[in-house]
Amino acid sequence: MNTNTANIPEGYAIPKNVVLNTDNEVVEVLDSIAIYEHDCEKDGHKRILTLNLVGTTPAHLKGWELVQKRGLMTVGISIGNGYFNKERLEVILMGMANYFAEVLIIIPDLPTLHSYLALGYDEHHAMERVKKHRQDISRCCRQISEQAESVFAKKNVNILTWSDHLFPKDYYRSAYDRAVAIYNSDDGFKESILRNTEHYILARLEGQDVQQLGGMRKIVEKAALYLVEEMAFHEMFHSIFGKDVIASYYKGLELIPDYISGFYGNPQNCRAGFTVYNIAK
């Protein structure tokens, strides 16, 4: 095992069969690397942050190639997702900051509006809720990035929000238009988007009456634009950063690697890879 860091205990064995995340989703692991060991103050236990190859699409393989180069890593944060609590964020961001040359935290504030509007919030209250979540998660990430700067003596973690850094760009609008066109014309892509969105929405209904909201299909179709916007963002990675980029998440997502691999049409200038991180005890 090649860890390329002194922080990992010698001989630490990484299983090659599964990643078990907090949703009890079992994902086959084709290769894995431990990049950081973290002492958690809350319970006194050690946590190991690993990066994992979980597929064979061009995006997965590109991501694994880029992991070895240790260049630019992006960490997507889902607003309102309970997975991203302070303890996990500390392990993730400290580990990424230690291992990679540059780390960008991506906060999807504007896309999250689609979810809250679908759940029955009016635009004002949806925006207020998004703003609060964005402020809370940004504050937490800033504190951890400052901690990483102090520990590792390097300032290499930055935070980007959709509204301030991505949405105004012309190339984002072009990428979004292409994603919408594929969504409207490719039934397989659309159904995959809707299926993933339904899984997300079911965990966030918070007791609302589905029929009052227009039925599950209507709710899901409203919220689905969140994922369409995500497809556009991942397509334009190279246009934004001018270099190859790794996208990372705690789940083995199907749609993003497929989309940036060109399975639904060739993305323009897409030089991004995908990897899954996991926190192991």
C-alpha positions, 0 to 999 in steps of 0.5 A: 500500500502506497500512502505517501504520508507519515500520518498513517499507521504502518501496516494499516490494512484497507479492505478491498471489498466494500465501503460502508457509509452512513446510509448502509450502502455497500459499494464494491471497492476496486482499489483504496488508499489511506491518506490521513489519520485523525484523533477525534476529540469527541470520542477519543477514537482515531479515524482513517480517511481513505480514498476509493476507486469504486468503478471503471468508467473513464471518470473513475479511472481519471479520478484515480490517476489524479489521486496519485498526482495529489493536485486539485481536489474538490469536496462537494457539500450537500446543504441540509445533509446530516452526513456533513456534521462537524466531526466528519467535516473535520476528518474530511477537510483536514485529510484532504488539506494534508494530502492534496496541493489544493482543496476547494469546498463547493457549497451548492446554495442555489441548486438547493432551492429546487429541493425546498421549493419542491417541498412546499416552501415559497421562494422567500422562505426557501432562500432564507433556509438556504442562506442559513444552511450556507452560513452555518456550513461555511462558518464550520468549513472556515474554522476547519480550514484555519485549523488545517493551515495552523497544523500543516503550515499551508493555506490551501483550502478555499470555499466556493458557493454556487451563487457567488462563484459559479452561477454568474459565469457564461460557461456555466449557463451554456453547460446548464443549457446542454444538461437541460437539453439532454434531460428533456431528450434522453429518457434514460438520463431523465429517469435516472435523475428522477430516481436519484432525486426521489431517494433524496426527497424521501429522506427530507419530506419532514412529515409533509403531505405528499398529495398536498404538494401535488404528488410524489412525481410532481415533487421529484420533477421540481427537485430534479433540477438540482441534479441537472445543475450538478451535471452542468457544474461537473462538465465545466470543471476545466473551464473554471479551474483551468486544470484537471480536477477530482470530484469527491463524495462520500457515496458511489454516485452513478450519474456524475461519473457517467455524465462526465464520462460522456455516456449521455453526450460528450461534455465539452472540455471536461477533464475531471475525475471522480473518487469516493472518500470514506471515514474508517475507524 
